[in-house]
Amino acid sequence: MATDRALLVAAGGGIGDTLLAGVVARALRARYAAVDAVVLPAHAQLAGHIPVLERVIPLGERLPARYDAAVVTWATLRTALLPFAARIPVRVGQARRLYSPLFSNRVVIRSELGDRTTHWTEILLDYARAIGCDLADPVPEFALHGDDETSAETLLRVHDVAGEFYLLHPTRGLSANHARWPTEVFAGLARRLNERDGVPVLVSGAPDDRAIAETIAERAGRRTIPIAGATTIGVFAALAARARAVLAMDSGPMHVAAAVGAPTLGIFALQSDEPDRWAPRGRRVAIVRPTYACPPDHRKETCPDFACVRALDVERVLAALDGLLVPAADGSSDTRRTTPS
C-alpha cells in the first residue's frame, strides 16, 4: 500500500451516529496503520474523543493526506464525491442510490432488506467487512480528556455534590418541539430517585434544553440540579463516568454514557424507536422498551404531541434501573439487560 491509511467519512446524522461509526474505524485499524475521519463540523469535538482516530477533519476542509481506502457510512452526493474526487482507489459506500457508481464497493443496507432488529453497529460494520475488515466486539469507545474531568469536578463542587449522583438526560436532539416537550414525568422520576435513594439528580441537556431542565428541577424539588447548557460533550461524559447511573432518552448522550462505561439506562418511548437497533452498547447497559400505542405515522422527527413520553411509567423505569445495578453472579456489576416489551 502506498500510504497504509484509511479514511472514514461519517458526516451526517446526530452525534450518536458519529460515535457509533467509530466501530468502523476500529475495524479498519486491523488492516490499515492509521485511520482519519471526516465528520460534520459540529461533531468534530465528539470525534476527537474517539481514540482510534488519528485525525479528525471537519467536512469541507481539505484532506491532509493520501488514502488507500475510504468508507462512507453516511452517504450523500457530497460525501460520495469526496473520496472519488480524491482518487482514493478503494471506496466503500451504500448501494441502490443514484450516487452509488461513485463507490468501488457497494453495500446493501440490511434495513432495506427488512431487517429491523440488528444493532446499527453491526450494520455499519458491513461497510468494513466489504473490504475484509471486521470487529469481534463492536462497542463504541469514548476517551475522557483531562480538562473535561477537571471541569466535571469543578461543576460538582459548585453544586455541592460530593457523593453519588444520578445523571438524567430527559431530551432527544432531533426535532423535538421544546415548547411541548413533556417535563412532568421526568420531574416525577427525579423526585422518586431523591425520595427512594437519597441521591442528587443532575438534569443534563444542550443549551436549548435549559428551560426544560430548569422546569424539571423546579417541579422535582430539592436535590435536583439543572446543568443543561453547562457542559460540553466531554464534560457530560466525565460526569457520566462518575455517576451512579445515567438515565437517558434515546439520544447521542445516551450512547456517549454507555461508551465511557457508565451504567446506562436507555429510555425508548415511541414504538418506531427500534430499541434493538439503537440500544446503548457498553459494559453496563439496559433499556426500557416502548409500550404506548403510537399511531402508525408517528416518528421521532415529526411526533406532534409526545404522548408516549407523557405515558412513561416511572415504576418501570425504576425497576429497569434496579436490574441494571444488581451485581452479576461473579461479583462484578457488569450487566447487559433489557426490560420486557
Phi, psi and omega in degrees: 000145184289316183238345180054042183224140179242157180237127172260127177249103182232065189249080179174169178074205179259183182294333176296321178297318179295316180297314181297328179295345177300336178293330177294318177299319178298319179295321180295330180294345175292340184241331185246145184288335181210149178228126172255167180222139169259124182226167173300144180306323181291344181256003184297322180297314178299313182299333177294348177262000178273108195295334184286341184280129178279318179223144176247126185242112176299138179304130182108339177275157182291141176293133187273357186208175171266149185229146176274333183209152175224139175239123182253106182269341176235094191265130166227174177302320181295313183285332176290325179289333187303303180290332178293314180293331179277001178058039175283124190294321180253119185229113183255133179196186188285138175276172173067028177235159180299329181270001184301328177301344177288346181262144175276333178234123187244134185244128174276123182289132185301326181297333178286349177257010176099000180282119181243005187238339179297136181296147186298330178297323177292322178295318177298322181295341175301329177295314180292323180296335180297341177237029171080020178246139182211174183214128184286325185233086187281068177257125179299152180237142178220116183268131176281141176256150184301321182291328177292320179294322177296317180295323177296317178300317180296315180299319179295321178295318180301323181264012175057042176256106186253338183243217181292154175206158170261149175244117182250121176247098192269003185238170173230150197266009183282247186245034179299134177283110186298328182292335182250004183291129183296141177238338187300315184294325180284327173296319178296321178295314179297319180298317179296320179297319178297312184292318187281316189251348181064030184243132177299154178239120174265127183256112187261174178162174177283170178306323179292345180267004187301316181296323178296312181297319180294322178294317178300315181296319180296319182283330180284329178093206188305141174071022170244121194240118178280127177233013180302133181084355183261001183228147164280175177294329177291319178291320175304314181298320179294322175294318180301319181295336180267343188289152172299320174195157175248127175248116190220138168298156175308112189191170174300314178301329174302315180292324178296315180301316179296322184292333178271004176090008179290144169301116191235123176254112178271128183254117180248123186255314183282143175298332181276005185286342177052067184297332177297326181280323190247012179302150174298143176244124180184186182286332187222088185223155173206166178225156167252120183277154179289145176233341182293137181279081180294144170302149186301333185268004181277128177230158184298331181283338189229008183303127185275341188222348179054035180298328180294327178289317178298331184272002179303136181269110182301322181294324175295320179296316180295321178296319178294321178297316179299319178296324179295322187269357177290129179299146177288169184298333181274006178095349177276172178248016178287129181221156173220079189239156172226154174278157179290158179292000000 
